[in-house]
Amino acid sequence: MKSSIKELLLLLAVCLMKPHFAMGEIYEFGEPDSLNHLTLYSSVDIKILSPLIKHFIILNPDMSIQYEQMSTVGLYERVIAEKDHLKAGLVISSAMDLQLKLVNDGFAQRYQSVTTDELPAMATWRNQVFAFSLEPIVMVANRGLFPNSEFPTNRQELLQTIRKYSNDIKGRIGTYDVRKGGVGYLLASQDSRQANTTWGRLLEAFGSHKVRTYCCTNEIIDDIESGRIVLGYNLLGANAYQRVLNNPWLIMLIPSDYTLMLMRVALIPKNSKEAANGGLFLDYLLSEQGQKMMQTENLLYPIKEPTGKNVQSLNSSHPRRVIELDQQLLLGRDFAKQKRFIEEWEYALELNPELQ
């Protein structure tokens, strides 16, 4: 009995010593006994990337891929925790600032190829982080439940709608929880830079109308579909577009005052044993075949000269505010600045700081 208790306490101690990063959902592609293998860590919904992975394996039949999907913060913490025995050959995330921080802190290696050399200057940094898509940040609404179908086309109209239909919309708006989602913090901090006055008023309106907060775009859209909420703010355009295509009751709204443009970016971790295969998959994402498939299959908004149905929103006259891969993103992740921003966000939204 004493031995069992001792073993239990030892097991508990070992568990407490382990890194507290989130393990991802795992998906396998290709033949298990393939000569080559690649592990992908990614925050991108598997439904978006799986057609690309399958096509890549058709082109590289001797390759198998293990895809681990996790949150942007979980992915960031995972790379740091595994720095001495890294498993992944490529790390993909929509949290541009966290990816840039990994590069800046020495967790990524340099990579250069014909396809990376063809990228526009804004889509790469230090030859260590690379963008393969560029998409709008949007709103999504429920056509059947939104008050009087008066869909807002910009942030000022959203404020007016909240005031006009206060009782109907209270508790029925959703957005990212900046405390939990890496990309949520990035988008909120960019909003605060682009339109400080409007952002402050919008936060106050969200707070007084009991905004609901979420980890990710798909969970917000799930609740819009079910009718639990009627509008989602600051959602990833690629995810939103896919859902709108498959549900006529959903409408995607591109803010006309300014449209934030987000890049999904990839890096090859330092000391990865699968770095060569990671570079191969990155080159595929940036290739003409990969970029075209993103467009024709309505998967993502390609980074290279997009045209066609699924990228009409990029061809609009709305002012675009591209979130750039530069040092400014690192300033936003300064610990003191981030803590202050989150505290102000919690106060404005009337949220309990303990419920993180």
C-alpha positions in Angstrom: 0.0 0.0 0.0 2.8 2.4 1.0 4.6 1.6 -2.3 1.5 2.4 -4.3 1.1 5.8 -2.6 4.7 6.5 -3.2 4.4 5.6 -6.9 1.3 7.8 -7.2 3.0 10.8 -5.7 6.0 10.3 -8.0 3.7 10.1 -11.0 2.0 13.3 -9.9 5.3 15.1 -9.5 6.4 14.1 -13.0 3.1 15.3 -14.4 3.5 18.7 -12.7 7.0 19.0 -14.1 5.9 18.6 -17.7 5.4 21.6 -19.9 1.8 22.9 -19.9 1.3 23.3 -23.6 -1.8 22.0 -25.3 -1.5 18.8 -27.3 -3.0 19.1 -30.7 -5.6 17.0 -32.7 -3.6 14.6 -34.8 -4.4 13.7 -38.4 -2.4 11.2 -40.6 -1.8 11.4 -44.4 0.0 9.1 -46.7 1.3 5.6 -46.2 2.7 4.8 -42.7 5.8 3.0 -44.1 6.7 5.9 -46.5 10.4 6.6 -46.9 10.0 10.3 -45.9 8.0 11.8 -43.1 6.9 15.4 -42.1 5.2 16.6 -39.0 3.3 19.8 -39.3 2.3 21.9 -36.3 -0.5 24.3 -37.3 -3.3 26.5 -36.1 -5.1 26.3 -39.5 -8.3 24.3 -39.6 -7.6 20.8 -41.0 -10.6 21.2 -43.4 -8.7 24.1 -45.0 -5.3 22.5 -45.4 -6.2 18.8 -45.9 -6.9 19.2 -49.7 -3.5 20.8 -50.1 -1.8 18.1 -48.0 -3.4 15.3 -50.1 -2.4 17.0 -53.3 1.2 17.4 -52.0 1.3 13.7 -51.2 0.1 12.8 -54.8 3.1 14.8 -56.0 5.4 13.2 -53.4 4.1 9.6 -53.0 7.0 8.6 -50.8 6.0 11.1 -48.1 3.7 10.7 -45.1 2.5 13.7 -43.0 1.3 13.9 -39.5 -0.7 17.1 -39.0 -1.2 18.4 -35.4 -3.8 21.1 -35.1 -3.7 23.4 -32.0 -4.4 26.9 -30.9 -2.0 29.7 -31.8 -0.9 30.1 -28.2 -0.6 26.3 -27.7 1.5 26.1 -30.9 3.8 28.8 -29.7 4.3 27.2 -26.3 4.9 23.8 -27.9 7.7 25.0 -30.1 9.4 26.6 -27.1 8.9 23.5 -24.9 10.4 21.2 -27.5 13.3 23.4 -28.5 15.9 20.6 -27.7 14.0 17.7 -29.3 11.8 19.4 -31.8 9.4 17.1 -33.7 7.9 19.5 -36.4 9.4 20.2 -39.7 7.2 23.2 -40.3 5.1 25.4 -38.0 2.1 27.3 -39.5 0.1 29.9 -37.7 -2.3 32.9 -38.2 -0.7 34.6 -35.1 1.9 36.6 -37.1 3.3 38.3 -34.0 3.9 35.0 -32.1 5.6 33.5 -35.2 7.8 36.6 -35.4 8.6 36.3 -31.8 9.8 32.7 -32.3 12.1 33.9 -35.0 13.4 36.8 -32.9 14.0 34.6 -30.0 16.1 32.1 -32.0 13.6 29.3 -32.5 13.6 29.3 -36.4 16.2 28.6 -39.0 16.8 30.4 -42.3 15.5 29.0 -45.5 15.8 30.1 -49.1 14.6 28.7 -52.4 13.3 29.8 -55.8 9.7 30.1 -54.5 10.6 32.1 -51.4 12.7 34.4 -53.5 9.6 35.1 -55.6 7.6 36.3 -52.6 6.8 40.0 -52.3 9.0 41.8 -49.7 6.1 42.2 -47.2 5.6 38.4 -47.1 8.9 37.3 -45.6 11.2 38.4 -42.8 14.9 37.5 -42.4 14.3 34.5 -44.7 13.0 32.8 -41.6 9.2 33.4 -41.6 7.1 33.2 -44.8 3.5 34.2 -45.7 1.6 32.0 -48.0 -1.8 33.6 -47.8 -3.3 37.1 -47.3 -6.9 37.4 -46.2 -9.4 40.0 -45.0 -10.6 40.2 -41.4 -14.4 40.2 -41.6 -17.8 40.2 -39.8 -20.3 37.4 -40.2 -24.0 37.8 -39.5 -27.1 35.5 -39.4 -29.4 36.7 -42.3 -32.6 35.4 -40.7 -32.0 36.7 -37.1 -30.2 40.0 -37.5 -32.4 42.9 -36.5 -34.4 44.2 -39.6 -31.6 42.8 -41.8 -29.8 46.1 -41.4 -26.3 44.6 -41.8 -23.5 47.0 -40.9 -20.9 47.7 -43.6 -18.4 49.5 -41.4 -17.6 50.0 -37.7 -19.6 53.2 -37.4 -22.7 51.5 -38.7 -22.0 48.6 -36.3 -22.1 51.1 -33.4 -25.3 52.6 -34.7 -26.9 49.2 -35.1 -26.0 48.2 -31.5 -27.6 51.4 -30.2 -30.7 51.2 -32.4 -31.4 47.5 -31.6 -29.9 47.5 -28.1 -32.4 45.0 -26.6 -32.3 42.7 -29.6 -28.6 42.5 -29.8 -27.5 42.4 -26.2 -25.6 39.2 -25.5 -25.7 38.2 -29.2 -22.4 39.5 -30.5 -19.3 37.4 -30.5 -15.6 38.1 -30.9 -12.2 36.7 -29.9 -11.1 36.4 -26.3 -7.8 38.3 -26.5 -6.6 36.5 -23.3 -6.8 33.0 -24.9 -6.3 33.4 -28.6 -3.0 34.6 -30.1 -4.7 35.8 -33.3 -7.4 37.4 -31.2 -4.9 39.6 -29.4 -3.2 40.4 -32.6 -6.4 41.6 -34.3 -7.6 43.6 -31.3 -4.3 45.4 -30.9 -4.2 46.2 -34.6 -7.7 47.6 -34.4 -6.6 49.8 -31.5 -3.8 51.2 -33.7 -5.9 51.8 -36.8 -8.8 53.6 -35.2 -8.3 54.4 -31.6 -11.5 56.5 -31.2 -13.8 54.1 -32.9 -12.1 51.1 -31.2 -12.7 52.6 -27.7 -16.4 53.3 -28.5 -16.8 49.8 -30.0 -15.3 48.2 -26.9 -17.7 50.2 -24.6 -20.6 49.1 -26.7 -19.5 45.5 -26.6 -19.1 45.7 -22.9 -22.5 47.3 -22.2 -24.2 44.7 -24.5 -22.6 41.6 -22.9 -20.4 40.5 -25.8 -19.5 36.8 -25.9 -15.9 35.9 -26.2 -14.4 32.8 -28.0 -11.2 31.0 -28.7 -11.5 30.9 -32.5 -13.4 31.9 -35.6 -15.2 28.6 -36.2 -16.7 28.5 -32.7 -18.1 32.0 -33.2 -19.6 31.0 -36.6 -21.1 27.8 -35.0 -23.0 30.1 -32.6 -24.1 32.4 -35.4 -25.5 29.4 -37.3 -27.3 28.1 -34.2 -28.8 31.5 -33.4 -27.1 31.9 -30.1 -25.5 35.1 -31.4 -26.3 37.1 -34.5 -23.0 38.7 -35.4 -19.3 37.9 -35.1 -16.6 40.6 -35.2 -13.0 40.2 -36.4 -13.2 36.8 -38.0 -10.7 35.1 -40.3 -11.8 35.7 -43.8 -10.9 32.2 -45.2 -12.8 30.4 -42.5 -15.7 32.7 -42.8 -15.9 32.4 -46.6 -16.0 28.6 -46.5 -18.8 28.6 -44.0 -20.8 31.3 -45.9 -20.5 29.2 -49.1 -22.1 26.3 -47.4 -24.9 28.1 -45.5 -27.1 30.7 -47.3 -28.3 32.0 -43.9 -24.8 33.4 -43.3 -23.5 36.7 -44.7 -19.9 37.8 -44.7 -19.4 41.6 -44.3 -16.2 43.3 -45.3 -15.7 46.6 -43.2 -15.6 49.5 -45.7 -13.9 52.0 -43.3 -10.8 49.8 -43.3 -10.2 46.1 -43.8 -7.4 44.5 -41.7 -5.4 42.0 -43.9 -3.8 39.1 -42.1 -1.1 36.8 -43.5 -0.9 33.1 -42.5 2.8 32.4 -42.0 5.1 29.4 -41.7 8.6 28.9 -40.3 11.0 26.0 -40.1 12.0 25.3 -36.5 15.7 25.4 -35.5 17.3 22.0 -35.1 14.4 20.1 -36.7 15.3 16.8 -38.1 12.5 17.2 -40.7 13.7 20.7 -41.9 14.3 19.5 -45.5 10.8 18.1 -45.8 9.3 21.2 -44.1 11.0 23.3 -46.8 9.6 21.1 -49.5 6.0 21.5 -48.2 6.6 25.3 -47.8 7.7 25.5 -51.4 4.6 23.6 -52.4 2.3 26.1 -50.6 4.1 28.9 -52.4 4.2 27.2 -55.8 1.9 28.0 -58.7 0.0 24.7 -58.1 -0.4 25.3 -54.4 -1.5 28.9 -54.7 -3.9 28.1 -57.5 -5.5 25.3 -55.5 -6.0 27.6 -52.5 -8.1 29.8 -54.9 -10.0 27.3 -57.0 -10.9 25.1 -54.1 -11.9 28.2 -51.9 -9.4 27.2 -49.3 -7.4 30.3 -48.6 -6.6 33.7 -50.2 -3.3 33.1 -51.9 -0.4 35.6 -51.3 0.6 35.8 -55.0 -1.5 38.0 -57.3 -4.9 36.6 -56.3 -7.7 36.6 -58.9 -11.1 34.8 -59.0 -14.3 34.3 -57.1 -12.9 33.5 -53.7 -10.8 36.6 -53.5 -13.3 39.3 -54.7 -13.1 40.9 -51.4 -9.4 41.6 -52.0 -10.3 43.6 -55.2 -12.6 46.0 -53.5 -12.1 49.7 -53.1 -12.1 49.4 -49.3 -9.0 50.8 -47.6 -6.7 47.9 -46.7 -4.5 47.8 -43.6 -2.1 44.9 -44.1 -0.6 43.6 -40.8 3.1 43.7 -41.7 5.8 41.4 -40.7 8.0 43.8 -38.9 9.4 44.9 -35.6 6.1 46.6 -34.7 4.5 43.2 -34.1 7.2 42.4 -31.5 6.5 45.7 -29.6 2.9 44.5 -29.2 4.1 41.4 -27.5 6.1 43.3 -24.9 4.9 41.7 -21.6 4.0 45.0 -19.8 2.3 46.4 -22.9 0.3 43.2 -23.4 -0.7 43.0 -19.8 -1.9 46.6 -19.8 -3.8 46.1 -23.1 -5.6 43.0 -21.8 -6.5 44.7 -18.5 -8.0 47.7 -20.4 -9.9 45.3 -22.7 -11.3 43.4 -19.7 -12.4 46.6 -18.0 -14.1 48.0 -21.1 -15.9 44.7 -21.8 -16.9 44.4 -18.1 -15.3 41.0 -17.8 -14.0 39.3 -14.7 -10.2 39.2 -14.9 -10.2 35.9 -12.9 -12.2 34.1 -15.7 -9.2 33.6 -17.9 
